[in-house]
């Protein structure tokens, strides 16, 4: 019979193979696994830092937005206040202008009424003077001669013509 050395198990070879495997594992772990793990940890840290920075930037942006909204509300309030003040000032100014215009109009009306009254009085005085002058002229003519009916009629006609001639 033949010996089966081909199938036989050699413990020393198994132990050496296992030792090679362990040494290879330790070498790979030391030179490959740890650096790769370190690189992955660095990348994870960088990503975490980016997320933290993004969160900080987001919070800062939200704070800026809140501040901006408050400023906008404040500016809008101030604008409304300024608009109300301007409207009130314009209203007061228009009331003052209207009152001043009414006072001037009243003054002009009083002056016009006074002027009209003076003109009326002057016209009455002129008419009275004219009547007195005409009466004096008529009396003078009457006294200068005696009048019969025809003379009286002619005298009245000439008197009327004289009055008409003076008015023109």
DSSP file (Angstrom, degrees, kcal/mol; ACC not computed):
  #  RESIDUE AA STRUCTURE BP1 BP2  ACC     N-H-->O    O-->H-N    N-H-->O    O-->H-N    TCO  KAPPA ALPHA  PHI   PSI    X-CA   Y-CA   Z-CA
    1    1 A X              0   0    0      0, 0.0     2,-0.3     0, 0.0     0, 0.0   0.000 360.0 360.0 360.0 154.8    0.0    0.0    0.0
    2    2 A X        -     0   0    0      1,-0.0     2,-0.4     2,-0.0     0, 0.0  -0.657 360.0-121.9 -99.3 152.9    0.9    3.4   -0.7
    3    3 A X        -     0   0    0     -2,-0.3     2,-1.4     1,-0.1     3,-0.3  -0.681  17.4-135.7 -90.6 144.5    1.2    6.1    1.8
    4    4 A X        +     0   0    0     -2,-0.4     4,-0.4     1,-0.2    -1,-0.1  -0.623  43.9 149.5-100.9  78.2   -0.9    9.0    1.3
    5    5 A X        +     0   0    0     -2,-1.4    -1,-0.2     1,-0.2     3,-0.2   0.731  67.8  66.0 -81.8 -20.3    1.4   11.8    1.9
    6    6 A X  S    S+     0   0    0     -3,-0.3    -1,-0.2     1,-0.2    -2,-0.1   0.870 108.0  38.9 -68.7 -35.1   -0.4   14.0   -0.5
    7    7 A X  S    S+     0   0    0      2,-0.1    -1,-0.2    -3,-0.1    -2,-0.2   0.509  92.5 114.4 -93.4  -7.0   -3.5   14.0    1.7
    8    8 A X        -     0   0    0     -4,-0.4     2,-0.6    -3,-0.2    -3,-0.1  -0.242  65.7-123.6 -70.2 156.5   -1.7   14.2    4.9
    9    9 A X        -     0   0    0      4,-0.0     2,-0.7     3,-0.0     3,-0.1  -0.875  15.7-156.5-105.1 125.4   -1.9   17.2    7.1
   10   10 A X     >  -     0   0    0     -2,-0.6     4,-1.8     1,-0.2     3,-0.2  -0.904   2.2-164.7-106.3 112.8    1.2   18.8    8.1
   11   11 A X  H  > S+     0   0    0     -2,-0.7     4,-2.8     1,-0.2     5,-0.2   0.857  87.3  57.2 -66.1 -36.6    0.7   20.7   11.3
   12   12 A X  H  > S+     0   0    0      1,-0.2     4,-2.3     2,-0.2    -1,-0.2   0.882 107.1  47.9 -66.5 -36.0    3.9   22.7   10.8
   13   13 A X  H  > S+     0   0    0      2,-0.2     4,-2.6     1,-0.2    -1,-0.2   0.886 111.7  50.0 -70.6 -37.7    2.8   24.0    7.5
   14   14 A X  H  X S+     0   0    0     -4,-1.8     4,-2.8     2,-0.2    -2,-0.2   0.926 112.1  47.9 -65.3 -43.5   -0.6   24.9    8.9
   15   15 A X  H  X S+     0   0    0     -4,-2.8     4,-2.5     2,-0.2    -2,-0.2   0.898 113.4  47.2 -66.2 -39.1    1.0   26.7   11.8
   16   16 A X  H  X S+     0   0    0     -4,-2.3     4,-2.8     2,-0.2    -1,-0.2   0.901 112.7  49.3 -68.3 -40.8    3.4   28.6    9.5
   17   17 A X  H  X S+     0   0    0     -4,-2.6     4,-2.4     2,-0.2    -2,-0.2   0.913 112.8  47.5 -64.4 -41.9    0.5   29.5    7.2
   18   18 A X  H  X S+     0   0    0     -4,-2.8     4,-2.7     2,-0.2    -2,-0.2   0.910 112.1  49.6 -65.1 -40.6   -1.5   30.7   10.2
   19   19 A X  H  X S+     0   0    0     -4,-2.5     4,-2.8     2,-0.2    -2,-0.2   0.909 111.3  49.5 -64.1 -41.9    1.6   32.7   11.5
   20   20 A X  H  X S+     0   0    0     -4,-2.8     4,-2.9     2,-0.2    -1,-0.2   0.896 111.5  49.8 -61.6 -40.4    2.0   34.2    8.0
   21   21 A X  H  X S+     0   0    0     -4,-2.4     4,-2.7     2,-0.2    -2,-0.2   0.919 112.4  46.0 -65.5 -43.7   -1.7   35.1    8.0
   22   22 A X  H  X S+     0   0    0     -4,-2.7     4,-3.0     2,-0.2    -2,-0.2   0.917 114.6  47.6 -65.5 -43.7   -1.5   36.7   11.4
   23   23 A X  H  X S+     0   0    0     -4,-2.8     4,-2.8     2,-0.2     5,-0.2   0.921 113.7  47.7 -63.8 -43.1    1.7   38.6   10.5
   24   24 A X  H  X S+     0   0    0     -4,-2.9     4,-2.8    -5,-0.2     5,-0.2   0.906 112.6  49.7 -62.8 -41.5    0.1   39.7    7.2
   25   25 A X  H  X S+     0   0    0     -4,-2.7     4,-2.8     2,-0.2    -2,-0.2   0.937 112.8  46.4 -61.8 -47.0   -3.0   40.8    9.1
   26   26 A X  H  X S+     0   0    0     -4,-3.0     4,-2.7     2,-0.2    -2,-0.2   0.897 113.9  48.3 -65.1 -40.1   -1.0   42.7   11.7
   27   27 A X  H  X S+     0   0    0     -4,-2.8     4,-3.3     2,-0.2     5,-0.4   0.936 114.6  45.2 -64.6 -45.6    1.1   44.4    8.9
   28   28 A X  H  X>S+     0   0    0     -4,-2.8     5,-2.6    -5,-0.2     4,-2.4   0.903 114.4  49.5 -64.1 -40.0   -2.0   45.3    7.0
   29   29 A X  I  <>S+     0   0    0     -4,-2.8     5,-2.2    -5,-0.2    -2,-0.2   0.927 116.9  41.4 -63.6 -44.0   -3.7   46.5   10.1
   30   30 A X  I  <5S+     0   0    0     -4,-2.7     5,-0.3    -5,-0.2    -2,-0.2   0.931 127.7  28.1 -71.3 -46.5   -0.7   48.6   11.1
   31   31 A X  I  <5S+     0   0    0     -4,-3.3    -3,-0.2    -5,-0.2    -2,-0.2   0.697 136.5  18.6 -93.4 -20.7    0.2   50.0    7.6
   32   32 A X  I  X5S+     0   0    0     -4,-2.4     4,-2.1    -5,-0.4     5,-0.2   0.779 121.2  46.8-117.1 -50.3   -3.2   50.1    5.9
   33   33 A X  I  ><S+     0   0    0     -5,-2.6     4,-2.9     1,-0.2     5,-0.2   0.930 113.5  47.0 -66.3 -47.4   -6.1   49.8    8.3
   34   34 A X  H  ><S+     0   0    0     -5,-2.2     4,-2.6    -6,-0.2    -1,-0.2   0.928 114.9  45.4 -65.1 -45.5   -4.9   52.5   10.8
   35   35 A X  H  > S+     0   0    0     -5,-0.3     4,-2.8     2,-0.2    -1,-0.2   0.910 115.4  47.5 -63.4 -39.4   -4.0   55.1    8.1
   36   36 A X  H  X S+     0   0    0     -4,-2.1     4,-2.7     2,-0.2    -2,-0.2   0.921 113.4  48.0 -66.1 -42.1   -7.2   54.5    6.2
   37   37 A X  H  X S+     0   0    0     -4,-2.9     4,-2.4    -5,-0.2    -2,-0.2   0.899 112.2  50.1 -63.5 -39.4   -9.2   54.7    9.5
   38   38 A X  H  X S+     0   0    0     -4,-2.6     4,-2.4     2,-0.2    -2,-0.2   0.916 111.3  47.8 -64.8 -43.7   -7.2   57.9   10.3
   39   39 A X  H  X S+     0   0    0     -4,-2.8     4,-2.6     2,-0.2    -2,-0.2   0.911 112.7  49.2 -63.0 -42.9   -8.0   59.4    6.9
   40   40 A X  H  X S+     0   0    0     -4,-2.7     4,-2.7     1,-0.2    -2,-0.2   0.891 110.7  50.5 -63.9 -39.1  -11.7   58.5    7.3
   41   41 A X  H  X S+     0   0    0     -4,-2.4     4,-2.6     2,-0.2    -2,-0.2   0.911 110.8  49.1 -65.1 -41.2  -11.7   60.1   10.7
   42   42 A X  H  X S+     0   0    0     -4,-2.4     4,-2.7     2,-0.2    -2,-0.2   0.910 112.4  47.8 -63.5 -42.0  -10.2   63.2    9.3
   43   43 A X  H  X S+     0   0    0     -4,-2.6     4,-2.7     2,-0.2    -2,-0.2   0.915 111.9  49.6 -64.8 -41.5  -12.8   63.3    6.6
   44   44 A X  H  X S+     0   0    0     -4,-2.7     4,-2.8     1,-0.2    -2,-0.2   0.910 111.6  49.2 -62.8 -41.0  -15.6   62.7    9.0
   45   45 A X  H  X S+     0   0    0     -4,-2.6     4,-2.8     2,-0.2    -2,-0.2   0.912 111.0  49.8 -64.6 -41.8  -14.2   65.5   11.2
   46   46 A X  H  X S+     0   0    0     -4,-2.7     4,-2.5     2,-0.2    -2,-0.2   0.913 112.3  47.5 -62.7 -42.6  -14.0   67.9    8.2
   47   47 A X  H  X S+     0   0    0     -4,-2.7     4,-2.5     2,-0.2    -2,-0.2   0.926 112.2  49.4 -64.2 -44.4  -17.6   67.0    7.3
   48   48 A X  H  X S+     0   0    0     -4,-2.8     4,-2.7     1,-0.2    -2,-0.2   0.912 111.2  50.2 -60.6 -41.9  -18.7   67.6   10.9
   49   49 A X  H  X S+     0   0    0     -4,-2.8     4,-3.2     2,-0.2    -2,-0.2   0.904 109.7  50.7 -62.2 -41.2  -16.9   70.9   10.9
   50   50 A X  H  X S+     0   0    0     -4,-2.5     4,-2.8     2,-0.2    -2,-0.2   0.908 110.8  48.6 -63.7 -40.4  -18.5   71.9    7.6
   51   51 A X  H  X S+     0   0    0     -4,-2.5     4,-2.8     2,-0.2    -2,-0.2   0.918 112.6  48.4 -64.1 -42.3  -21.9   71.0    9.1
   52   52 A X  H  X S+     0   0    0     -4,-2.7     4,-2.8     2,-0.2    -2,-0.2   0.936 113.4  47.1 -62.5 -45.1  -21.1   73.0   12.2
   53   53 A X  H  X S+     0   0    0     -4,-3.2     4,-3.0     1,-0.2    -2,-0.2   0.901 112.3  50.2 -62.2 -40.6  -20.0   76.0   10.1
   54   54 A X  H  X S+     0   0    0     -4,-2.8     4,-2.6    -5,-0.2    -1,-0.2   0.913 111.4  48.3 -64.3 -41.8  -23.1   75.6    8.0
   55   55 A X  H  X S+     0   0    0     -4,-2.8     4,-2.8     2,-0.2    -2,-0.2   0.919 112.9  48.3 -63.5 -42.6  -25.3   75.6   11.1
   56   56 A X  H  X S+     0   0    0     -4,-2.8     4,-3.0     2,-0.2    -2,-0.2   0.931 113.0  47.7 -62.1 -44.8  -23.4   78.6   12.5
   57   57 A X  H  X S+     0   0    0     -4,-3.0     4,-2.7     2,-0.2    -2,-0.2   0.894 112.1  50.2 -63.1 -39.2  -23.8   80.4    9.1
   58   58 A X  H  X S+     0   0    0     -4,-2.6     4,-2.6     2,-0.2    -2,-0.2   0.929 112.4  46.4 -64.7 -45.0  -27.5   79.5    9.1
   59   59 A X  H  X S+     0   0    0     -4,-2.8     4,-2.7     2,-0.2    -2,-0.2   0.917 113.6  49.1 -63.0 -42.7  -28.0   80.8   12.6
   60   60 A X  H  X S+     0   0    0     -4,-3.0     4,-2.9     2,-0.2    -2,-0.2   0.910 111.6  49.5 -62.8 -41.6  -26.1   84.0   11.8
   61   61 A X  H  X S+     0   0    0     -4,-2.7     4,-2.7     2,-0.2    -2,-0.2   0.905 111.4  48.7 -64.1 -40.6  -28.2   84.4    8.6
   62   62 A X  H  X S+     0   0    0     -4,-2.6     4,-2.7     2,-0.2    -2,-0.2   0.909 112.3  48.6 -65.3 -41.0  -31.4   83.9   10.6
   63   63 A X  H  X S+     0   0    0     -4,-2.7     4,-2.8     2,-0.2    -2,-0.2   0.920 112.7  48.3 -63.8 -42.5  -30.2   86.4   13.2
   64   64 A X  H  X S+     0   0    0     -4,-2.9     4,-3.0     2,-0.2    -2,-0.2   0.901 111.5  50.3 -62.2 -41.4  -29.4   88.9   10.4
   65   65 A X  H  X S+     0   0    0     -4,-2.7     4,-2.8     2,-0.2    -2,-0.2   0.914 111.2  48.4 -63.6 -42.8  -32.8   88.3    8.9
   66   66 A X  H  X S+     0   0    0     -4,-2.7     4,-2.5     2,-0.2    -2,-0.2   0.926 113.6  46.7 -62.8 -44.6  -34.5   88.9   12.2
   67   67 A X  H  X S+     0   0    0     -4,-2.8     4,-2.7     2,-0.2    -2,-0.2   0.925 113.3  49.4 -62.0 -43.6  -32.5   92.1   12.7
   68   68 A X  H  X S+     0   0    0     -4,-3.0     4,-2.7     1,-0.2    -2,-0.2   0.905 110.5  49.9 -63.0 -41.9  -33.2   93.2    9.2
   69   69 A X  H  X S+     0   0    0     -4,-2.8     4,-2.6     2,-0.2    -1,-0.2   0.901 111.2  49.3 -64.0 -39.8  -36.9   92.5    9.7
   70   70 A X  H  X S+     0   0    0     -4,-2.5     4,-2.8     2,-0.2    -2,-0.2   0.924 112.1  48.1 -64.0 -42.9  -36.9   94.5   12.9
   71   71 A X  H  X S+     0   0    0     -4,-2.7     4,-3.2     2,-0.2    -2,-0.2   0.901 111.2  50.8 -63.8 -39.6  -35.1   97.4   11.1
   72   72 A X  H  X S+     0   0    0     -4,-2.7     4,-2.8     2,-0.2    -2,-0.2   0.910 111.6  47.3 -64.1 -41.8  -37.6   97.2    8.3
   73   73 A X  H  X S+     0   0    0     -4,-2.6     4,-2.7     2,-0.2    -2,-0.2   0.923 113.8  48.0 -64.4 -42.5  -40.5   97.3   10.7
   74   74 A X  H  X S+     0   0    0     -4,-2.8     4,-2.9     2,-0.2    -2,-0.2   0.927 113.3  47.5 -62.3 -44.8  -38.8  100.2   12.5
   75   75 A X  H  X S+     0   0    0     -4,-3.2     4,-2.8     2,-0.2    -2,-0.2   0.897 112.4  49.6 -64.3 -39.7  -38.2  102.0    9.2
   76   76 A X  H  X S+     0   0    0     -4,-2.8     4,-2.6     2,-0.2    -2,-0.2   0.909 111.6  48.8 -65.3 -41.2  -41.8  101.4    8.2
   77   77 A X  H  X S+     0   0    0     -4,-2.7     4,-2.5     2,-0.2    -2,-0.2   0.931 113.2  47.1 -62.7 -45.5  -43.0  102.7   11.5
   78   78 A X  H  X S+     0   0    0     -4,-2.9     4,-3.1     2,-0.2     5,-0.2   0.908 111.3  51.5 -62.8 -41.2  -40.8  105.8   11.1
   79   79 A X  H  X S+     0   0    0     -4,-2.8     4,-2.6     2,-0.2    -2,-0.2   0.916 111.2  47.3 -62.3 -42.8  -42.0  106.3    7.5
   80   80 A X  H  X S+     0   0    0     -4,-2.6     4,-2.6     2,-0.2    -1,-0.2   0.905 113.1  49.4 -63.5 -40.6  -45.6  106.1    8.6
   81   81 A X  H  X S+     0   0    0     -4,-2.5     4,-2.7     2,-0.2    -2,-0.2   0.923 112.2  47.1 -64.2 -44.6  -44.9  108.5   11.4
   82   82 A X  H  X S+     0   0    0     -4,-3.1     4,-2.9     2,-0.2    -2,-0.2   0.908 112.6  50.4 -63.0 -41.9  -43.1  110.9    9.1
   83   83 A X  H  X S+     0   0    0     -4,-2.6     4,-2.6    -5,-0.2    -2,-0.2   0.911 111.4  47.6 -63.0 -42.7  -46.0  110.6    6.6
   84   84 A X  H  X S+     0   0    0     -4,-2.6     4,-2.7     2,-0.2    -2,-0.2   0.914 113.1  48.6 -64.9 -42.0  -48.5  111.3    9.3
   85   85 A X  H  X S+     0   0    0     -4,-2.7     4,-3.0     2,-0.2    -2,-0.2   0.920 112.5  48.4 -62.6 -43.4  -46.5  114.3   10.5
   86   86 A X  H  X S+     0   0    0     -4,-2.9     4,-2.8     2,-0.2    -2,-0.2   0.905 112.3  48.9 -64.2 -40.8  -46.2  115.6    7.0
   87   87 A X  H  X S+     0   0    0     -4,-2.6     4,-2.5     2,-0.2    -2,-0.2   0.924 113.0  47.2 -63.9 -43.9  -49.9  115.2    6.4
   88   88 A X  H  X S+     0   0    0     -4,-2.7     4,-2.8     2,-0.2    -2,-0.2   0.920 113.5  48.2 -63.9 -43.1  -50.7  117.0    9.7
   89   89 A X  H  X S+     0   0    0     -4,-3.0     4,-2.9     2,-0.2    -2,-0.2   0.919 112.6  48.5 -63.2 -43.0  -48.3  119.8    8.8
   90   90 A X  H  X S+     0   0    0     -4,-2.8     4,-2.9     2,-0.2    -1,-0.2   0.900 111.8  49.8 -64.1 -39.6  -49.7  120.1    5.4
   91   91 A X  H  X S+     0   0    0     -4,-2.5     4,-2.5     2,-0.2    -2,-0.2   0.933 113.0  45.9 -64.2 -45.6  -53.2  120.2    6.8
   92   92 A X  H  X S+     0   0    0     -4,-2.8     4,-2.5     2,-0.2    -2,-0.2   0.916 114.3  49.2 -62.3 -42.0  -52.3  122.9    9.4
   93   93 A X  H  X S+     0   0    0     -4,-2.9     4,-2.7     2,-0.2    -2,-0.2   0.914 111.4  48.4 -65.0 -42.3  -50.5  124.8    6.6
   94   94 A X  H  X S+     0   0    0     -4,-2.9     4,-2.8     2,-0.2    -1,-0.2   0.901 111.2  50.7 -66.1 -38.6  -53.5  124.6    4.3
   95   95 A X  H  X S+     0   0    0     -4,-2.5     4,-2.7     2,-0.2    -2,-0.2   0.912 111.7  48.1 -62.5 -41.1  -55.8  125.7    7.1
   96   96 A X  H  X S+     0   0    0     -4,-2.5     4,-2.7     2,-0.2    -2,-0.2   0.912 112.6  48.2 -65.3 -42.1  -53.5  128.7    7.8
   97   97 A X  H  X S+     0   0    0     -4,-2.7     4,-2.7     2,-0.2    -2,-0.2   0.916 113.0  48.2 -64.5 -42.6  -53.4  129.6    4.1
   98   98 A X  H  X S+     0   0    0     -4,-2.8     4,-2.6     2,-0.2    -2,-0.2   0.923 112.7  48.2 -64.0 -43.5  -57.2  129.3    3.8
   99   99 A X  H  X S+     0   0    0     -4,-2.7     4,-2.6     2,-0.2    -2,-0.2   0.919 112.9  48.5 -62.3 -42.8  -57.7  131.4    6.9
  100  100 A X  H  X S+     0   0    0     -4,-2.7     4,-2.7     2,-0.2    -2,-0.2   0.910 111.8  49.5 -63.6 -41.7  -55.2  134.0    5.6
  101  101 A X  H  X S+     0   0    0     -4,-2.7     4,-2.8     2,-0.2    -2,-0.2   0.899 111.0  49.5 -64.7 -39.6  -57.0  134.0    2.2
  102  102 A X  H  X S+     0   0    0     -4,-2.6     4,-3.1     2,-0.2    -2,-0.2   0.920 110.8  50.0 -64.5 -42.4  -60.4  134.5    4.0
  103  103 A X  H  X S+     0   0    0     -4,-2.6     4,-2.6     2,-0.2    -2,-0.2   0.930 113.0  46.2 -61.0 -44.7  -59.0  137.3    6.0
  104  104 A X  H  X S+     0   0    0     -4,-2.7     4,-2.9     2,-0.2    -2,-0.2   0.917 113.3  49.3 -63.6 -42.3  -57.6  139.0    2.9
  105  105 A X  H  X S+     0   0    0     -4,-2.8     4,-2.8     2,-0.2    -2,-0.2   0.918 111.4  49.0 -63.5 -42.4  -60.9  138.4    1.1
  106  106 A X  H  X S+     0   0    0     -4,-3.1     4,-2.8     2,-0.2    -2,-0.2   0.915 112.0  49.5 -61.8 -42.1  -62.8  139.9    4.0
  107  107 A X  H  X S+     0   0    0     -4,-2.6     4,-2.8     2,-0.2    -2,-0.2   0.916 111.9  47.9 -62.1 -43.6  -60.5  142.9    4.0
  108  108 A X  H  X S+     0   0    0     -4,-2.9     4,-2.9     2,-0.2    -2,-0.2   0.911 112.4  49.5 -63.8 -41.9  -60.9  143.3    0.2
  109  109 A X  H  X S+     0   0    0     -4,-2.8     4,-3.0     2,-0.2    -2,-0.2   0.925 111.8  48.0 -63.3 -43.9  -64.7  143.1    0.6
  110  110 A X  H  X S+     0   0    0     -4,-2.8     4,-3.0     2,-0.2    -2,-0.2   0.927 113.6  47.6 -61.8 -43.7  -64.7  145.6    3.5
  111  111 A X  H  X S+     0   0    0     -4,-2.8     4,-3.0     2,-0.2    -2,-0.2   0.919 113.1  48.4 -63.1 -41.7  -62.5  148.0    1.4
  112  112 A X  H  X S+     0   0    0     -4,-2.9     4,-3.0     2,-0.2    -2,-0.2   0.916 113.0  47.6 -64.7 -42.4  -64.8  147.5   -1.6
  113  113 A X  H  X S+     0   0    0     -4,-3.0     4,-2.8     2,-0.2    -2,-0.2   0.925 114.0  47.2 -63.6 -43.4  -67.9  148.2    0.5
  114  114 A X  H  X S+     0   0    0     -4,-3.0     4,-2.8     2,-0.2    -2,-0.2   0.925 113.8  47.9 -62.4 -43.8  -66.2  151.2    2.0
  115  115 A X  H  X S+     0   0    0     -4,-3.0     4,-2.7     2,-0.2    -2,-0.2   0.911 112.8  48.6 -63.0 -42.9  -65.2  152.4   -1.4
  116  116 A X  H  X S+     0   0    0     -4,-3.0     4,-2.7     2,-0.2    -2,-0.2   0.915 111.9  49.2 -63.7 -42.0  -68.7  151.8   -2.8
  117  117 A X  H  X S+     0   0    0     -4,-2.8     4,-2.8     2,-0.2    -2,-0.2   0.920 112.2  48.3 -62.8 -43.1  -70.2  153.7    0.2
  118  118 A X  H  X S+     0   0    0     -4,-2.8     4,-2.7     2,-0.2    -2,-0.2   0.907 112.5  48.8 -63.2 -41.5  -67.7  156.6   -0.4
  119  119 A X  H  X S+     0   0    0     -4,-2.7     4,-3.1     2,-0.2    -2,-0.2   0.898 111.9  49.3 -64.1 -40.9  -68.6  156.6   -4.1
  120  120 A X  H  X S+     0   0    0     -4,-2.7     4,-2.9     2,-0.2    -2,-0.2   0.939 113.0  46.6 -63.6 -45.8  -72.3  156.5   -3.4
  121  121 A X  H  X S+     0   0    0     -4,-2.8     4,-2.6     2,-0.2    -2,-0.2   0.913 114.3  47.9 -62.3 -41.7  -71.9  159.4   -0.9
  122  122 A X  H  X S+     0   0    0     -4,-2.7     4,-3.0     2,-0.2    -2,-0.2   0.914 112.0  49.7 -64.6 -42.6  -69.8  161.3   -3.4
  123  123 A X  H  X S+     0   0    0     -4,-3.1     4,-2.8     2,-0.2    -2,-0.2   0.914 111.5  48.8 -63.8 -40.9  -72.3  160.7   -6.1
  124  124 A X  H  X S+     0   0    0     -4,-2.9     4,-2.9     2,-0.2    -2,-0.2   0.919 112.6  48.2 -62.2 -43.0  -75.1  161.9   -3.8
  125  125 A X  H  X S+     0   0    0     -4,-2.6     4,-2.9     2,-0.2    -2,-0.2   0.915 112.3  48.9 -63.2 -42.5  -73.1  165.0   -3.0
  126  126 A X  H  X S+     0   0    0     -4,-3.0     4,-2.9     2,-0.2    -2,-0.2   0.920 112.7  47.7 -62.2 -43.3  -72.4  165.6   -6.7
  127  127 A X  H  X S+     0   0    0     -4,-2.8     4,-3.0     2,-0.2    -2,-0.2   0.921 112.5  49.1 -64.1 -43.1  -76.1  165.1   -7.5
  128  128 A X  H  X S+     0   0    0     -4,-2.9     4,-2.8     2,-0.2    -2,-0.2   0.924 112.6  47.9 -61.1 -44.2  -77.1  167.5   -4.7
  129  129 A X  H  X S+     0   0    0     -4,-2.9     4,-3.1     2,-0.2    -2,-0.2   0.915 112.7  48.7 -62.4 -42.5  -74.6  170.0   -5.9
  130  130 A X  H  X S+     0   0    0     -4,-2.9     4,-3.2     2,-0.2     5,-0.2   0.918 112.5  48.4 -62.1 -43.3  -75.9  169.6   -9.5
  131  131 A X  H  X S+     0   0    0     -4,-3.0     4,-3.0     2,-0.2    -2,-0.2   0.913 113.3  47.5 -63.4 -41.7  -79.5  170.1   -8.2
  132  132 A X  H  X S+     0   0    0     -4,-2.8     4,-2.9     2,-0.2    -2,-0.2   0.934 113.7  47.4 -64.2 -45.3  -78.4  173.1   -6.2
  133  133 A X  H  X S+     0   0    0     -4,-3.1     4,-2.5     2,-0.2    -2,-0.2   0.925 115.4  45.3 -61.3 -44.2  -76.6  174.6   -9.2
  134  134 A X  H  X S+     0   0    0     -4,-3.2     4,-2.9     2,-0.2     5,-0.2   0.897 113.0  50.2 -67.1 -39.8  -79.5  173.8  -11.5
  135  135 A X  H  X S+     0   0    0     -4,-3.0     4,-2.9    -5,-0.2     5,-0.2   0.920 111.8  48.5 -63.4 -41.8  -82.0  175.2   -9.0
  136  136 A X  H  X S+     0   0    0     -4,-2.9     4,-2.3     2,-0.2    -2,-0.2   0.911 113.0  47.7 -64.3 -40.8  -79.9  178.4   -8.6
  137  137 A X  H  X S+     0   0    0     -4,-2.5     4,-2.2     2,-0.2    -2,-0.2   0.905 114.0  47.3 -66.1 -40.9  -79.7  178.7  -12.4
  138  138 A X  H  X S+     0   0    0     -4,-2.9     4,-2.7     2,-0.2     5,-0.2   0.913 112.7  48.5 -65.7 -44.2  -83.4  178.2  -12.7
  139  139 A X  H  X S+     0   0    0     -4,-2.9     4,-2.6    -5,-0.2    -1,-0.2   0.901 110.5  52.0 -63.8 -39.7  -84.2  180.6  -10.0
  140  140 A X  H  X S+     0   0    0     -4,-2.3     4,-1.5    -5,-0.2    -2,-0.2   0.911 112.1  45.4 -62.8 -43.4  -81.8  183.1  -11.6
  141  141 A X  H  X S+     0   0    0     -4,-2.2     4,-0.8     2,-0.2    -2,-0.2   0.891 113.7  50.1 -68.0 -38.6  -83.6  182.8  -15.0
  142  142 A X  H >< S+     0   0    0     -4,-2.7     3,-0.6     1,-0.2    -2,-0.2   0.902 112.7  45.9 -66.3 -40.5  -87.0  183.0  -13.3
  143  143 A X  H 3< S+     0   0    0     -4,-2.6    -1,-0.2     1,-0.2    -2,-0.2   0.777 103.3  64.7 -74.0 -25.4  -86.1  186.1  -11.4
  144  144 A X  H 3< S+     0   0    0     -4,-1.5     2,-0.3    -5,-0.2    -1,-0.2   0.719 115.7   7.9 -74.0 -19.6  -84.6  187.7  -14.4
  145  145 A X  S << S-     0   0    0     -4,-0.8     2,-0.3    -3,-0.6    -1,-0.1  -0.992  75.6-104.1-155.4 162.9  -87.8  187.9  -16.3
  146  146 A X        -     0   0    0     -2,-0.3     2,-0.4    -3,-0.1    -3,-0.1  -0.647  38.1-143.6 -88.6 148.6  -91.5  187.4  -16.0
  147  147 A X        -     0   0    0     -2,-0.3     2,-0.2    -5,-0.1    -5,-0.0  -0.924  14.3-168.2-122.0 136.7  -92.9  184.3  -17.6
  148  148 A X     >  -     0   0    0     -2,-0.4     4,-3.0     1,-0.0     5,-0.2  -0.462  49.2 -86.3-102.8-173.8  -96.1  183.6  -19.4
  149  149 A X  H  > S+     0   0    0      2,-0.2     4,-2.4     1,-0.2     5,-0.2   0.903 129.0  44.7 -64.8 -43.1  -97.3  180.1  -20.3
  150  150 A X  H  > S+     0   0    0      2,-0.2     4,-2.7     1,-0.2    -1,-0.2   0.922 116.2  46.7 -67.6 -42.3  -95.4  179.9  -23.6
  151  151 A X  H  > S+     0   0    0      2,-0.2     4,-3.1     1,-0.2    -2,-0.2   0.902 111.1  53.0 -64.7 -38.8  -92.3  181.3  -22.0
  152  152 A X  H  X S+     0   0    0     -4,-3.0     4,-2.3     2,-0.2    -2,-0.2   0.926 110.9  46.1 -61.1 -44.2  -92.7  178.9  -19.1
  153  153 A X  H  X S+     0   0    0     -4,-2.4     4,-2.4     2,-0.2    -2,-0.2   0.925 115.1  46.4 -64.9 -44.3  -93.0  175.9  -21.5
  154  154 A X  H  X S+     0   0    0     -4,-2.7     4,-2.5     1,-0.2     5,-0.2   0.881 111.4  52.6 -64.7 -38.5  -89.9  177.1  -23.5
  155  155 A X  H  X S+     0   0    0     -4,-3.1     4,-2.3    -5,-0.2    -1,-0.2   0.913 110.3  47.1 -64.0 -42.2  -88.0  177.7  -20.2
  156  156 A X  H  X S+     0   0    0     -4,-2.3     4,-2.7     2,-0.2    -2,-0.2   0.909 112.0  51.0 -66.0 -41.6  -88.7  174.2  -19.0
  157  157 A X  H  X S+     0   0    0     -4,-2.4     4,-2.3     2,-0.2    -2,-0.2   0.919 112.5  45.3 -62.6 -42.8  -87.7  172.7  -22.4
  158  158 A X  H  X S+     0   0    0     -4,-2.5     4,-2.6     2,-0.2    -1,-0.2   0.874 111.9  52.9 -68.0 -35.7  -84.4  174.6  -22.4
  159  159 A X  H  X S+     0   0    0     -4,-2.3     4,-2.5    -5,-0.2    -2,-0.2   0.926 110.3  47.2 -63.4 -43.4  -83.9  173.6  -18.7
  160  160 A X  H  X S+     0   0    0     -4,-2.7     4,-2.6     2,-0.2    -2,-0.2   0.895 112.3  50.3 -64.8 -39.6  -84.4  170.0  -19.7
  161  161 A X  H  X S+     0   0    0     -4,-2.3     4,-2.7     2,-0.2    -2,-0.2   0.903 109.8  50.6 -64.4 -40.3  -82.0  170.4  -22.6
  162  162 A X  H  X S+     0   0    0     -4,-2.6     4,-2.0     2,-0.2    -2,-0.2   0.915 111.5  47.6 -63.4 -42.2  -79.4  172.0  -20.3
  163  163 A X  H  X S+     0   0    0     -4,-2.5     4,-1.6     1,-0.2    -2,-0.2   0.927 113.9  47.6 -64.6 -42.8  -79.7  169.1  -17.9
  164  164 A X  H  X S+     0   0    0     -4,-2.6     4,-1.1     1,-0.2    -2,-0.2   0.878 111.6  50.9 -64.3 -38.3  -79.4  166.6  -20.7
  165  165 A X  H  < S+     0   0    0     -4,-2.7    -1,-0.2     1,-0.2    -2,-0.2   0.851 109.1  50.3 -68.6 -35.5  -76.4  168.4  -22.2
  166  166 A X  H  < S+     0   0    0     -4,-2.0    -1,-0.2     1,-0.2    -2,-0.2   0.849 107.6  53.5 -72.3 -34.3  -74.6  168.5  -18.8
  167  167 A X  H  <        0   0    0     -4,-1.6    -1,-0.2     1,-0.3    -2,-0.2   0.782 360.0 360.0 -71.4 -27.5  -75.1  164.7  -18.2
  168  168 A X     <        0   0    0     -4,-1.1    -1,-0.3    -5,-0.1    -2,-0.2   0.519 360.0 360.0 -76.9 360.0  -73.6  163.8  -21.6
